[in-house]
Amino acid sequence: MLYDAQQKTLFGIRNSQQGYLELINKKYNFQETIKILDKIDWDFKDFTTQYLTHTFHSYPARFIPQIPLTFIKLFTEEKETVLDPMCGCGTTLVEAFLNNRNSIGNDFNPLAALMSKVKTTLIDEGEFRYFNKKLGIMKRYLDLDYRRIDERINNLPNRKMSKIFNRVVISKLEAIRETLLEVKEEGHKDLFDFGRVALSSTIWSLVENGNGIDVDNLFLKKVKSMQNELKKMSKIVKNIPEVEVICGDARKLEVETNSVDLIVTSPPYVNALDYYRVHMYNMLWLGMDFDLFRKHEIGGHSHFIINRFRLLSEYLGDMLRSMIEMNRVLKKDKLCVIVVGNSSLEYELIESHKFFAEMGEKIGFKPINSIFRNIDKTRKYTSADIGKIDDEYILVLQKTDDTTVSADDDNFIAEVVREQMIRFREQIKKVQGTSIRGRKPTKERLLKNIDKISEAIQTIPEDIKIKR
Ligand SMILES: C[S@@+](CC[C@H](N)C(=O)[O-])C[C@H]1O[C@@H](n2cnc3c(N)ncnc32)[C@H](O)[C@@H]1O
């Protein structure tokens, strides 16, 4: 395949790292492939991770493309189907696309679904010519257009926005949005989506860097660089595989039973980051419903303030439902790969990958490997509650049996979460403060965690229920 030949250049691979490409581009039987996993240096130190459409938009806690790529190459054939049920900005989908595998991406975050779709949709030169002409006209009239500022501010999807961005910025962003709506009305849906990702990326830069940025030029520069990357991608992808992107809930996948050949995903961490908050302004500007996403987001932490351990039972319940769905849609004997790091809750370490491996065994998965990897220190992300994340685990599960339970079975979910929470409490009884991270809680404070976990165990049946 053509992409194999390009990988060395795109990844910036040096000769000493050439062995990785040789390993993943060979054919093995299943048992040999499982052994190859231990030969790979999963840190991928010095590899370029931003190339082609991966560069379109930043996304918190995305994984590096080399993780899905490795599993896609080693465990699937061309035209087989790869699923990421929490696909974020579509890293798995892009790698599947580049390697001629069909893919399905699912995410409840509408912005994530949009990015995933745009990153895997090729657009032809003629369409780009039309688009650039349209943007040229917009640019020419932009500076003459300030008289409409008040009208535009009144039309904003949410009035709070006028507190975040200044009048000129708002006016320019609105002019871009109006132009994109015209593009849609004129029948160019893919360009409309493409432009919305560029607009969202521009808004992201504004939120990160504050007002005062030359908005229209920033947007036009973004469009140009995205066009270049998409053009490069069109030259690489000769046979266009099928891609389906669903904006939906991982706990109730709209995917056919026994239809998927590989799952590679990275779920949210418990108590780490609320995607709905991170993307609130982007979503508001693009007219997306972030309230619905907020309600259904897994791992969010803006509730259960008094007893944070209730977040853990809720999270375990949500992840168990999602894993039941992963088992349902996966074909027998195929792999489900879950990438997740440790979290911290009230000074205690939460080893999510161990919880997931235990859950997996109850629903027809066999844990095959749990690979530890360091995250590039410059790329790690932080959160006030969980501190720095500098390592993660790649949990490799094989589907050995069809699950006999349904993701809706509240009694089963409550029972498994209860077992896990009781075991967790036993560990904390033995040793407390497993994740203090430089803070100095008193012994009494740490001992209170045992009572809090006991209280959280009592409320499991209500906490694991899906909020409607
Ligand atoms: C760690 S990120 C995934 C990043 C992804 N691997 C990438 O490379 O971009 C976790 C994702 O889970 C999504 N998510 C949270 N709750 C969800 C739910 N109920 N159903 C589907 N996706 C959900 C979030 O929107 C977020 O995109």
The ligand as a Gaussian input file, in Angstrom:
#p B3LYP/6-31G(d) Opt

LIG

0 1
 C      -10.180000      10.421000      25.664000
 S      -11.382000      11.015000      24.549000
 C      -11.113000      10.093000      23.091000
 C      -10.026000      10.666000      22.266000
 C       -9.789000       9.896000      20.974000
 N       -9.130000       8.624000      21.213000
 C       -8.944000      10.728000      20.019000
 O       -7.845000      10.318000      19.682000
 O       -9.391000      11.833000      19.683000
 C      -12.865000      10.339000      25.192000
 C      -14.106000      10.648000      24.382000
 O      -15.246000      10.041000      24.986000
 C      -16.355000      10.826000      24.593000
 N      -17.547000      10.475000      25.393000
 C      -17.878000      10.858000      26.650000
 N      -19.061000      10.329000      26.994000
 C      -19.503000       9.597000      25.936000
 C      -20.661000       8.811000      25.696000
 N      -21.627000       8.659000      26.599000
 N      -20.768000       8.191000      24.503000
 C      -19.811000       8.329000      23.551000
 N      -18.703000       9.067000      23.725000
 C      -18.534000       9.692000      24.912000
 C      -15.865000      12.246000      24.796000
 O      -16.651000      13.144000      24.043000
 C      -14.433000      12.129000      24.283000
 O      -14.354000      12.495000      22.941000

